Structure formats: structure tokens, C-alpha cells
Amino acid sequence: MDGRGSGAGGPEAFSFGQKLLPSMAQIMATKLLEAARNGNVDELKDLVSSNELILKEMTLEAAGHTLLHVACVAGHLDVVQELLKHMPKLAKKVNAGGFSPLHIAAAQGEVEIARELLRVGEDLCFVKGRERRIPLHYAVVNGELNVMKVLLSASPESVEETTAREETVLHLAVKNNWFDAVVVLVEHLKQHKKEQVIKRQDNKGNTVLRVAAAIQNFEMVNFMLFGSALEFGIVDVNALNKSGSTPLDVSSRSDQEIREILAQAGAKHGQSNLPSSEIVLVIGDQDNNERATSYQSVRKPAVENDQPPSLPPKDSTQGEKPLGDKRNDLLVVAVLIVTATFQAVIQPPNLKKVKTHTKNGFLAAYLSFEATTFCKNFTLFCFLTSNTLGFLLAVQMIIGLTEDLPSKYPLKLSTFSMVGTYLSCMYN
């Protein structure tokens, strides 16, 4: 009886234990989560000390979102320190949203938490989240200058990292209108001899200067061209993106100030651009024998001589249409001419015999001459000649204006077929 009772009681007790342990672990995990969220570091210590494996178990089940993420979101430095003391590897975990703990600290401007996390290793600066963004990218997007400086100091090379869209930190700073961030980043690039980052283009071929012109940020355009001590050859005001447009093409016509400073720097429209203007540092003398630096934009002369290069007039590009718009206008005009001339040859003028109401006088003589076969043939000849000349010239315009299109050969074939149809109609 006792044997049967103890035999039956063993499996039941074991079964009860299996059900109880997961429940207890879940309760402990909930308490740890609340302690991390509320910043209760003492309770956190007690819970972790009672079960050393609880942090590892929670990490395995949390799909990357750990207690350290929760503490960083809540901004509890002491909780972060305690968690890193027990499990430093938590700092490298990336959650489903693409955030590591350092991503969160950078985005929120938590300077001290960022410093604490970086003690685990400077390689945390290169942990990539969603769209290959590193913590520095999130600090820049949110304009957190102090965290930016901490990250740049920990890893100066991280400034060269780009996103999945091939955007640099400067692209992100300009897009989000963080002028102070742009200044800090440019100074960092100069200090570490990485000015070439300024010239990089994103996946659409846009430079930082083009982005600044597109969002009509005068302060940033002026800083890139005249306010930053960049060495010769760094900023190209006529850099083409993948659609063939320059910063001047995307600048708003309503913002004349931006267009004027771009023009002063030698900016041109689209494919008509001249040799680009670069930035040089000019040292000028001022009163009281004091030397001051000023930044001017000049164009490299085609022939080296003693004459200073001349700047283009300020209004040289004002009111000028982009090249693409001009081509579209010409295409519309050419198509209208082709349509009108083709219609004219299909339905030529009807040269009917004119009845005269007078028998004598100049009018009667003129009408008699107009009714002759010679006059009719000559009139028809003049009509067909001028109409055909207009038609062929318009066709030539269409062929020339569409020369760079990907489907130019089928277009040429259809155009020549139309010319053949025109000639057939003319001789019939």
C-alpha cells in the first residue's frame, strides 16, 4: 500500500514540477522586466542572484529584444550597468526592429548609457541595424550632437559607413535639417583627413550639396560652398546625379539667394555645365596687420596666366530653363509640325476653277491667268515644296532630340516609315 502510494505519488509530483517550473520562470521574467523598466536595480540584483541562468533563458526566448534594450529605452543607467556586469554580450543583440542597445541610446541622446555600452567594445559602433544603419546614423538623424561626439571619438572611422541607400552621415544630417550636425561632421572629416566623404553620392547619385539645394536650405548650401575650410577640389557644384541634373537644376526658382550663390560658385544646368568650381582657402589682409581667412569660389582657368579668373555674372542663370524642359518643348513643337504637314499632304488644297463675274479689267485678267494649268501646277509645286521641307526638318528635329533614348532604333524605324508614307501620299 505504501509502495503503491509512493509509486503513484512520484510521477504526480514530477508532473506537478514540470508545470510549476515554467510558471515560476515566467513570473521571474515578468518581475525582471518590471524592474528594468522602472529602474529598480536592487530588485534586479536579487532576482538575478537567485537564478544566474535567467538572463540567458530570457535572451533565448526574446528574439533579440533583451532586458538591456528595455533599460536603454527607459534610460536607467544603473540598470544598464548591472546587466552588463552579468552579461556583456547583451550589448551586441539586435532586436526585430533593427535596434541594438547602442542604437537606442544614440537615438535618444543618452550620453552616459552610450559611454557605458562602449566599454564593452568600440566595435559596437559598427553594429548594423535596419537598412544597414549604425548607431551614429541614428544619432545624426535625431540631431543628438553630444552622442554623435561620443561615437565619433570612440570610432573615428565610423563616419565613413553608409546606409543601404548609400547615404553618408552628411546626407542624413542635411535631409533632416540638422545644420549643427553638419558642422560637427565636416570638422571631424577635416581633422581625420576624410574630406572625400563629402563628395560621395547616394544610390541615386545625389551629393550632399544637391540634397541641400533640393530642400532649399540656404544655410547649408552657403556653408558647403563658402563657409567650410575645404581644400581645393572637394566640392563639385556641377556633379551630375543619375538623372543628369546638377544642384542648380533642383534649386527652387523661388529661392533666388540659393541660385545666386550657386551661380557665383560656377554652377551650371545639366549637360551644359562648364568645368566645375572648387573651393579654395584665401588668406586676406585686414586692417591693423591682422590676417583673416575668407572662403571664395573660383574657377580653374583654361590657360594658366597672371590674370585672376573671372566669376560668372550673378544673373547669368536666372530665368534659364533646365535642358530637359527645353528638349521637351522642342519635341512638342516638332510633333505638331509633323502632324500639320502630314495632314496637309493627305488633304491638299483644292484648286477649283474660279468663275469670273466681269469680262474686262485687271481682275478678270488675273482670274483668267489663275485658272490656267501652268498657274495651278506652279501653286501646287510651291505648296508641296514648302510643306515637305517643313515636314522633313521637323522629322530631323525629332530624330536628333531622341538620340539618347533607349528605344531610339524602333523610333527611327517608325519615323522613316512615316516619311515613306508621306512621300507616297504626295505623289498620289
DRENLO-161351 format. One record per residue (C-alpha): residue number from 0; x, y, z. Coordinates in nm, 2 decimals, padded with zeros to 4 digits, always signed. Layout:
+-----+--------+--------+--------+
|   k |      x |      y |      z |
+-----+--------+--------+--------+
| NUM |      X |      Y |      Z |
...
+-----+--------+--------+--------+
END
This chain:
+-----+--------+--------+--------+
|   k |      x |      y |      z |
+-----+--------+--------+--------+
|   0 | +00.00 | +00.00 | +00.00 |
|   1 | +00.28 | +00.24 | +00.10 |
|   2 | +00.48 | +00.12 | -00.20 |
|   3 | +00.19 | +00.18 | -00.44 |
|   4 | +00.12 | +00.51 | -00.27 |
|   5 | +00.48 | +00.63 | -00.30 |
|   6 | +00.50 | +00.49 | -00.66 |
|   7 | +00.19 | +00.68 | -00.76 |
|   8 | +00.30 | +00.99 | -00.58 |
|   9 | +00.63 | +01.01 | -00.76 |
|  10 | +00.51 | +01.07 | -01.11 |
|  11 | +00.24 | +01.31 | -00.99 |
|  12 | +00.50 | +01.51 | -00.80 |
|  13 | +00.72 | +01.51 | -01.11 |
|  14 | +00.43 | +01.61 | -01.34 |
|  15 | +00.34 | +01.90 | -01.10 |
|  16 | +00.70 | +02.01 | -01.10 |
|  17 | +00.71 | +02.03 | -01.48 |
|  18 | +00.40 | +02.25 | -01.48 |
|  19 | +00.53 | +02.47 | -01.19 |
|  20 | +00.88 | +02.54 | -01.32 |
|  21 | +00.78 | +02.72 | -01.64 |
|  22 | +00.52 | +02.92 | -01.45 |
|  23 | +00.78 | +03.03 | -01.19 |
|  24 | +01.03 | +03.12 | -01.46 |
|  25 | +00.76 | +03.33 | -01.63 |
|  26 | +00.68 | +03.51 | -01.31 |
|  27 | +01.05 | +03.58 | -01.25 |
|  28 | +01.09 | +03.71 | -01.61 |
|  29 | +00.79 | +03.94 | -01.56 |
|  30 | +00.94 | +04.08 | -01.24 |
|  31 | +01.28 | +04.13 | -01.41 |
|  32 | +01.11 | +04.31 | -01.69 |
|  33 | +00.93 | +04.54 | -01.45 |
|  34 | +01.25 | +04.61 | -01.25 |
|  35 | +01.44 | +04.70 | -01.57 |
|  36 | +01.15 | +04.92 | -01.69 |
|  37 | +01.11 | +05.10 | -01.36 |
|  38 | +01.48 | +05.13 | -01.28 |
|  39 | +01.46 | +04.91 | -00.96 |
|  40 | +01.82 | +04.79 | -00.96 |
|  41 | +01.81 | +04.63 | -00.61 |
|  42 | +01.52 | +04.40 | -00.71 |
|  43 | +01.70 | +04.32 | -01.03 |
|  44 | +02.01 | +04.22 | -00.84 |
|  45 | +01.81 | +03.99 | -00.61 |
|  46 | +01.63 | +03.82 | -00.89 |
|  47 | +01.94 | +03.76 | -01.10 |
|  48 | +02.14 | +03.63 | -00.80 |
|  49 | +01.85 | +03.38 | -00.72 |
|  50 | +01.88 | +03.24 | -01.07 |
|  51 | +02.20 | +03.30 | -01.26 |
|  52 | +02.07 | +03.15 | -01.58 |
|  53 | +01.75 | +03.36 | -01.60 |
|  54 | +01.92 | +03.63 | -01.82 |
|  55 | +02.04 | +03.37 | -02.08 |
|  56 | +01.70 | +03.20 | -02.08 |
|  57 | +01.52 | +03.53 | -02.14 |
|  58 | +01.76 | +03.62 | -02.41 |
|  59 | +01.70 | +03.30 | -02.60 |
|  60 | +01.32 | +03.34 | -02.59 |
|  61 | +01.31 | +03.72 | -02.66 |
|  62 | +01.41 | +03.71 | -03.02 |
|  63 | +01.68 | +03.98 | -02.97 |
|  64 | +01.48 | +04.22 | -02.75 |
|  65 | +01.65 | +04.19 | -02.42 |
|  66 | +01.63 | +04.35 | -02.08 |
|  67 | +01.92 | +04.57 | -02.18 |
|  68 | +01.70 | +04.71 | -02.46 |
|  69 | +01.43 | +04.78 | -02.21 |
|  70 | +01.67 | +04.96 | -01.97 |
|  71 | +01.81 | +05.17 | -02.26 |
|  72 | +01.46 | +05.28 | -02.37 |
|  73 | +01.37 | +05.37 | -02.01 |
|  74 | +01.71 | +05.55 | -01.97 |
|  75 | +01.82 | +05.37 | -01.65 |
|  76 | +02.20 | +05.39 | -01.64 |
|  77 | +02.23 | +05.19 | -01.32 |
|  78 | +02.02 | +04.90 | -01.46 |
|  79 | +02.23 | +04.90 | -01.78 |
|  80 | +02.55 | +04.88 | -01.57 |
|  81 | +02.41 | +04.59 | -01.36 |
|  82 | +02.30 | +04.39 | -01.67 |
|  83 | +02.64 | +04.44 | -01.85 |
|  84 | +02.81 | +04.32 | -01.53 |
|  85 | +02.63 | +03.99 | -01.56 |
|  86 | +02.61 | +03.95 | -01.93 |
|  87 | +02.81 | +04.19 | -02.16 |
|  88 | +02.71 | +04.01 | -02.47 |
|  89 | +02.36 | +04.17 | -02.44 |
|  90 | +02.51 | +04.48 | -02.59 |
|  91 | +02.55 | +04.32 | -02.93 |
|  92 | +02.20 | +04.19 | -02.96 |
|  93 | +01.98 | +04.34 | -03.23 |
|  94 | +01.60 | +04.32 | -03.19 |
|  95 | +01.35 | +04.26 | -03.46 |
|  96 | +01.32 | +04.64 | -03.52 |
|  97 | +01.69 | +04.66 | -03.61 |
|  98 | +01.80 | +04.83 | -03.29 |
|  99 | +02.09 | +04.73 | -03.07 |
| 100 | +02.11 | +04.89 | -02.72 |
| 101 | +02.36 | +05.14 | -02.86 |
| 102 | +02.12 | +05.23 | -03.14 |
| 103 | +01.86 | +05.31 | -02.88 |
| 104 | +02.09 | +05.52 | -02.67 |
| 105 | +02.22 | +05.71 | -02.97 |
| 106 | +01.87 | +05.79 | -03.10 |
| 107 | +01.75 | +05.91 | -02.76 |
| 108 | +02.07 | +06.11 | -02.68 |
| 109 | +02.16 | +05.90 | -02.37 |
| 110 | +02.53 | +06.01 | -02.35 |
| 111 | +02.62 | +05.82 | -02.03 |
| 112 | +02.45 | +05.50 | -02.14 |
| 113 | +02.63 | +05.52 | -02.47 |
| 114 | +02.96 | +05.55 | -02.29 |
| 115 | +02.88 | +05.26 | -02.06 |
| 116 | +02.79 | +05.04 | -02.36 |
| 117 | +03.11 | +05.14 | -02.55 |
| 118 | +03.31 | +05.00 | -02.26 |
| 119 | +03.21 | +04.66 | -02.38 |
| 120 | +03.39 | +04.73 | -02.71 |
| 121 | +03.43 | +05.00 | -02.98 |
| 122 | +03.31 | +04.75 | -03.24 |
| 123 | +02.95 | +04.83 | -03.12 |
| 124 | +02.98 | +05.14 | -03.33 |
| 125 | +02.97 | +04.92 | -03.64 |
| 126 | +02.67 | +04.70 | -03.54 |
| 127 | +02.43 | +04.74 | -03.83 |
| 128 | +02.05 | +04.75 | -03.79 |
| 129 | +01.77 | +04.81 | -04.03 |
| 130 | +01.89 | +04.94 | -04.37 |
| 131 | +02.25 | +04.89 | -04.25 |
| 132 | +02.23 | +05.18 | -04.02 |
| 133 | +02.48 | +05.21 | -03.74 |
| 134 | +02.43 | +05.39 | -03.41 |
| 135 | +02.59 | +05.71 | -03.54 |
| 136 | +02.33 | +05.73 | -03.82 |
| 137 | +02.05 | +05.73 | -03.56 |
| 138 | +02.23 | +06.00 | -03.35 |
| 139 | +02.26 | +06.22 | -03.67 |
| 140 | +01.90 | +06.16 | -03.78 |
| 141 | +01.78 | +06.28 | -03.44 |
| 142 | +02.03 | +06.56 | -03.41 |
| 143 | +02.19 | +06.43 | -03.09 |
| 144 | +02.52 | +06.62 | -03.10 |
| 145 | +02.66 | +06.50 | -02.77 |
| 146 | +02.61 | +06.13 | -02.85 |
| 147 | +02.75 | +06.20 | -03.20 |
| 148 | +03.07 | +06.33 | -03.05 |
| 149 | +03.10 | +06.03 | -02.81 |
| 150 | +03.05 | +05.78 | -03.10 |
| 151 | +03.29 | +05.97 | -03.33 |
| 152 | +03.55 | +05.98 | -03.05 |
| 153 | +03.52 | +05.61 | -02.98 |
| 154 | +03.54 | +05.52 | -03.35 |
| 155 | +03.65 | +05.80 | -03.60 |
| 156 | +03.62 | +05.56 | -03.89 |
| 157 | +03.25 | +05.50 | -03.84 |
| 158 | +03.19 | +05.84 | -04.01 |
| 159 | +03.26 | +05.66 | -04.34 |
| 160 | +02.98 | +05.40 | -04.30 |
| 161 | +02.69 | +05.43 | -04.54 |
| 162 | +02.33 | +05.30 | -04.52 |
| 163 | +02.16 | +05.06 | -04.76 |
| 164 | +02.07 | +05.36 | -04.97 |
| 165 | +02.44 | +05.45 | -04.98 |
| 166 | +02.37 | +05.77 | -04.78 |
| 167 | +02.66 | +05.91 | -04.56 |
| 168 | +02.61 | +06.07 | -04.22 |
| 169 | +02.62 | +06.41 | -04.41 |
| 170 | +02.33 | +06.31 | -04.63 |
| 171 | +02.12 | +06.22 | -04.32 |
| 172 | +02.21 | +06.54 | -04.14 |
| 173 | +02.12 | +06.76 | -04.44 |
| 174 | +01.80 | +06.57 | -04.51 |
| 175 | +01.68 | +06.62 | -04.15 |
| 176 | +01.79 | +06.99 | -04.15 |
| 177 | +02.05 | +06.95 | -03.87 |
| 178 | +02.29 | +07.23 | -03.95 |
| 179 | +02.49 | +07.20 | -03.63 |
| 180 | +02.54 | +06.83 | -03.70 |
| 181 | +02.67 | +06.91 | -04.05 |
| 182 | +02.93 | +07.15 | -03.90 |
| 183 | +03.04 | +06.89 | -03.64 |
| 184 | +03.07 | +06.62 | -03.91 |
| 185 | +03.27 | +06.84 | -04.15 |
| 186 | +03.51 | +06.94 | -03.88 |
| 187 | +03.56 | +06.58 | -03.79 |
| 188 | +03.62 | +06.48 | -04.15 |
| 189 | +03.88 | +06.76 | -04.19 |
| 190 | +04.05 | +06.66 | -03.86 |
| 191 | +04.09 | +06.30 | -03.97 |
| 192 | +04.17 | +06.37 | -04.34 |
| 193 | +03.85 | +06.21 | -04.46 |
| 194 | +03.72 | +06.51 | -04.67 |
| 195 | +03.64 | +06.27 | -04.96 |
| 196 | +03.33 | +06.16 | -04.78 |
| 197 | +03.18 | +06.49 | -04.87 |
| 198 | +03.19 | +06.40 | -05.24 |
| 199 | +03.02 | +06.07 | -05.21 |
| 200 | +02.68 | +06.01 | -05.38 |
| 201 | +02.39 | +05.81 | -05.26 |
| 202 | +02.22 | +05.53 | -05.47 |
| 203 | +02.06 | +05.80 | -05.69 |
| 204 | +02.38 | +05.99 | -05.75 |
| 205 | +02.29 | +06.28 | -05.52 |
| 206 | +02.57 | +06.47 | -05.34 |
| 207 | +02.52 | +06.64 | -05.01 |
| 208 | +02.52 | +06.98 | -05.19 |
| 209 | +02.25 | +06.87 | -05.43 |
| 210 | +02.03 | +06.75 | -05.13 |
| 211 | +02.08 | +07.08 | -04.96 |
| 212 | +01.98 | +07.27 | -05.27 |
| 213 | +01.67 | +07.05 | -05.32 |
| 214 | +01.54 | +07.11 | -04.97 |
| 215 | +01.61 | +07.49 | -05.01 |
| 216 | +01.84 | +07.51 | -04.71 |
| 217 | +02.03 | +07.83 | -04.78 |
| 218 | +02.24 | +07.80 | -04.46 |
| 219 | +02.38 | +07.45 | -04.56 |
| 220 | +02.44 | +07.54 | -04.93 |
| 221 | +02.63 | +07.86 | -04.82 |
| 222 | +02.83 | +07.66 | -04.56 |
| 223 | +02.93 | +07.39 | -04.81 |
| 224 | +03.04 | +07.65 | -05.07 |
| 225 | +03.18 | +07.94 | -04.88 |
| 226 | +03.17 | +07.87 | -04.51 |
| 227 | +03.37 | +07.55 | -04.46 |
| 228 | +03.75 | +07.55 | -04.50 |
| 229 | +03.76 | +07.27 | -04.76 |
| 230 | +04.06 | +07.21 | -04.96 |
| 231 | +04.07 | +07.26 | -05.34 |
| 232 | +03.87 | +07.01 | -05.54 |
| 233 | +03.64 | +06.88 | -05.26 |
| 234 | +03.30 | +07.03 | -05.35 |
| 235 | +03.19 | +06.99 | -05.71 |
| 236 | +02.90 | +07.23 | -05.78 |
| 237 | +02.82 | +07.06 | -06.11 |
| 238 | +02.82 | +06.70 | -06.01 |
| 239 | +02.56 | +06.51 | -06.21 |
| 240 | +02.33 | +06.26 | -06.05 |
| 241 | +02.20 | +05.95 | -06.23 |
| 242 | +01.92 | +06.16 | -06.39 |
| 243 | +02.17 | +06.40 | -06.53 |
| 244 | +02.08 | +06.70 | -06.31 |
| 245 | +02.31 | +06.93 | -06.11 |
| 246 | +02.24 | +07.12 | -05.78 |
| 247 | +02.13 | +07.42 | -05.99 |
| 248 | +01.87 | +07.21 | -06.17 |
| 249 | +01.70 | +07.11 | -05.84 |
| 250 | +01.72 | +07.45 | -05.67 |
| 251 | +01.38 | +07.63 | -05.64 |
| 252 | +01.33 | +07.92 | -05.88 |
| 253 | +01.16 | +08.10 | -05.59 |
| 254 | +01.47 | +08.09 | -05.38 |
| 255 | +01.69 | +08.34 | -05.57 |
| 256 | +01.95 | +08.35 | -05.29 |
| 257 | +02.05 | +07.99 | -05.33 |
| 258 | +02.06 | +08.02 | -05.71 |
| 259 | +02.28 | +08.32 | -05.68 |
| 260 | +02.54 | +08.16 | -05.46 |
| 261 | +02.54 | +07.85 | -05.68 |
| 262 | +02.59 | +08.07 | -05.98 |
| 263 | +02.88 | +08.25 | -05.81 |
| 264 | +03.04 | +07.91 | -05.74 |
| 265 | +03.02 | +07.83 | -06.12 |
| 266 | +02.71 | +07.61 | -06.11 |
| 267 | +02.55 | +07.52 | -06.45 |
| 268 | +02.24 | +07.34 | -06.57 |
| 269 | +02.26 | +06.97 | -06.66 |
| 270 | +02.47 | +06.87 | -06.96 |
| 271 | +02.57 | +07.23 | -07.04 |
| 272 | +02.79 | +07.26 | -06.73 |
| 273 | +03.14 | +07.40 | -06.77 |
| 274 | +03.45 | +07.29 | -06.57 |
| 275 | +03.33 | +07.28 | -06.21 |
| 276 | +03.41 | +07.53 | -05.94 |
| 277 | +03.61 | +07.41 | -05.64 |
| 278 | +03.66 | +07.56 | -05.30 |
| 279 | +03.99 | +07.73 | -05.21 |
| 280 | +04.12 | +07.89 | -04.89 |
| 281 | +04.21 | +08.25 | -04.94 |
| 282 | +04.41 | +08.44 | -04.69 |
| 283 | +04.34 | +08.82 | -04.69 |
| 284 | +04.50 | +09.11 | -04.51 |
| 285 | +04.28 | +09.33 | -04.29 |
| 286 | +04.34 | +09.65 | -04.10 |
| 287 | +04.59 | +09.66 | -03.81 |
| 288 | +04.80 | +09.40 | -03.99 |
| 289 | +04.56 | +09.13 | -03.88 |
| 290 | +04.51 | +08.83 | -04.11 |
| 291 | +04.17 | +08.68 | -04.15 |
| 292 | +04.05 | +08.38 | -04.36 |
| 293 | +03.77 | +08.40 | -04.61 |
| 294 | +03.64 | +08.15 | -04.85 |
| 295 | +03.59 | +08.23 | -05.21 |
| 296 | +03.48 | +08.02 | -05.50 |
| 297 | +03.68 | +08.04 | -05.82 |
| 298 | +03.70 | +07.85 | -06.15 |
| 299 | +04.02 | +07.70 | -06.27 |
| 300 | +04.13 | +07.90 | -06.58 |
| 301 | +04.16 | +07.71 | -06.91 |
| 302 | +04.51 | +07.86 | -06.96 |
| 303 | +04.74 | +07.95 | -06.67 |
| 304 | +04.83 | +08.31 | -06.67 |
| 305 | +04.87 | +08.60 | -06.43 |
| 306 | +04.52 | +08.72 | -06.48 |
| 307 | +04.27 | +08.63 | -06.20 |
| 308 | +03.98 | +08.41 | -06.31 |
| 309 | +03.66 | +08.59 | -06.35 |
| 310 | +03.34 | +08.49 | -06.19 |
| 311 | +03.02 | +08.45 | -06.40 |
| 312 | +02.77 | +08.73 | -06.36 |
| 313 | +02.52 | +08.68 | -06.08 |
| 314 | +02.22 | +08.68 | -06.31 |
| 315 | +02.38 | +08.45 | -06.58 |
| 316 | +02.14 | +08.16 | -06.50 |
| 317 | +01.84 | +08.34 | -06.37 |
| 318 | +01.53 | +08.26 | -06.57 |
| 319 | +01.71 | +07.99 | -06.76 |
| 320 | +01.51 | +07.67 | -06.83 |
| 321 | +01.67 | +07.33 | -06.75 |
| 322 | +01.79 | +07.14 | -07.05 |
| 323 | +01.54 | +06.87 | -07.01 |
| 324 | +01.25 | +07.11 | -07.02 |
| 325 | +01.38 | +07.28 | -07.33 |
| 326 | +01.41 | +06.94 | -07.51 |
| 327 | +01.05 | +06.85 | -07.42 |
| 328 | +00.92 | +07.19 | -07.55 |
| 329 | +01.11 | +07.14 | -07.88 |
| 330 | +00.97 | +06.78 | -07.92 |
| 331 | +00.62 | +06.91 | -07.87 |
| 332 | +00.67 | +07.18 | -08.14 |
| 333 | +00.83 | +06.93 | -08.38 |
| 334 | +00.55 | +06.67 | -08.34 |
| 335 | +00.29 | +06.95 | -08.40 |
| 336 | +00.47 | +07.05 | -08.72 |
| 337 | +00.49 | +06.69 | -08.84 |
| 338 | +00.12 | +06.64 | -08.77 |
| 339 | +00.01 | +06.95 | -08.95 |
| 340 | +00.23 | +06.89 | -09.26 |
| 341 | +00.13 | +06.53 | -09.29 |
| 342 | -00.24 | +06.62 | -09.27 |
| 343 | -00.18 | +06.88 | -09.54 |
| 344 | -00.04 | +06.64 | -09.78 |
| 345 | -00.32 | +06.39 | -09.72 |
| 346 | -00.58 | +06.66 | -09.79 |
| 347 | -00.40 | +06.91 | -10.03 |
| 348 | -00.58 | +07.24 | -10.12 |
| 349 | -00.85 | +07.21 | -10.39 |
| 350 | -00.76 | +07.43 | -10.68 |
| 351 | -01.10 | +07.47 | -10.84 |
| 352 | -01.17 | +07.68 | -11.15 |
| 353 | -01.28 | +08.03 | -11.04 |
| 354 | -01.58 | +08.18 | -11.23 |
| 355 | -01.53 | +08.53 | -11.33 |
| 356 | -01.82 | +08.78 | -11.30 |
| 357 | -01.65 | +09.05 | -11.51 |
| 358 | -01.54 | +09.04 | -11.87 |
| 359 | -01.29 | +09.32 | -11.87 |
| 360 | -01.03 | +09.48 | -11.65 |
| 361 | -00.73 | +09.37 | -11.44 |
| 362 | -00.93 | +09.14 | -11.21 |
| 363 | -01.07 | +08.94 | -11.50 |
| 364 | -00.72 | +08.90 | -11.65 |
| 365 | -00.58 | +08.78 | -11.31 |
| 366 | -00.86 | +08.53 | -11.26 |
| 367 | -00.81 | +08.40 | -11.61 |
| 368 | -00.44 | +08.35 | -11.55 |
| 369 | -00.51 | +08.18 | -11.22 |
| 370 | -00.74 | +07.93 | -11.39 |
| 371 | -00.46 | +07.82 | -11.63 |
| 372 | -00.29 | +07.48 | -11.60 |
| 373 | +00.05 | +07.64 | -11.55 |
| 374 | -00.06 | +07.85 | -11.26 |
| 375 | -00.23 | +07.56 | -11.09 |
| 376 | +00.08 | +07.34 | -11.13 |
| 377 | +00.31 | +07.62 | -11.01 |
| 378 | +00.09 | +07.68 | -10.70 |
| 379 | +00.08 | +07.31 | -10.62 |
| 380 | +00.46 | +07.28 | -10.66 |
| 381 | +00.52 | +07.57 | -10.42 |
| 382 | +00.28 | +07.41 | -10.16 |
| 383 | +00.43 | +07.07 | -10.18 |
| 384 | +00.79 | +07.20 | -10.17 |
| 385 | +00.74 | +07.42 | -09.86 |
| 386 | +00.52 | +07.16 | -09.68 |
| 387 | +00.77 | +06.88 | -09.75 |
| 388 | +01.06 | +07.10 | -09.63 |
| 389 | +00.88 | +07.17 | -09.30 |
| 390 | +00.79 | +06.80 | -09.26 |
| 391 | +01.15 | +06.68 | -09.31 |
| 392 | +01.30 | +06.94 | -09.09 |
| 393 | +01.06 | +06.85 | -08.81 |
| 394 | +01.13 | +06.48 | -08.85 |
| 395 | +01.51 | +06.56 | -08.83 |
| 396 | +01.44 | +06.75 | -08.51 |
| 397 | +01.26 | +06.45 | -08.36 |
| 398 | +01.54 | +06.21 | -08.45 |
| 399 | +01.81 | +06.45 | -08.30 |
| 400 | +01.62 | +06.51 | -07.98 |
| 401 | +01.55 | +06.14 | -07.91 |
| 402 | +01.91 | +06.03 | -08.00 |
| 403 | +01.99 | +05.94 | -07.64 |
| 404 | +01.67 | +05.75 | -07.56 |
| 405 | +01.70 | +05.37 | -07.50 |
| 406 | +01.44 | +05.29 | -07.77 |
| 407 | +01.59 | +05.51 | -08.04 |
| 408 | +01.62 | +05.25 | -08.31 |
| 409 | +01.25 | +05.14 | -08.31 |
| 410 | +01.16 | +05.51 | -08.30 |
| 411 | +01.39 | +05.58 | -08.60 |
| 412 | +01.23 | +05.29 | -08.80 |
| 413 | +00.88 | +05.42 | -08.73 |
| 414 | +00.99 | +05.77 | -08.83 |
| 415 | +01.14 | +05.66 | -09.16 |
| 416 | +00.82 | +05.46 | -09.23 |
| 417 | +00.62 | +05.77 | -09.17 |
| 418 | +00.84 | +05.96 | -09.42 |
| 419 | +00.78 | +05.69 | -09.68 |
| 420 | +00.41 | +05.71 | -09.62 |
| 421 | +00.43 | +06.09 | -09.67 |
| 422 | +00.61 | +06.06 | -10.00 |
| 423 | +00.36 | +05.81 | -10.12 |
| 424 | +00.07 | +06.03 | -10.04 |
| 425 | +00.25 | +06.33 | -10.21 |
| 426 | +00.30 | +06.15 | -10.54 |
| 427 | -00.06 | +06.01 | -10.54 |
+-----+--------+--------+--------+
END
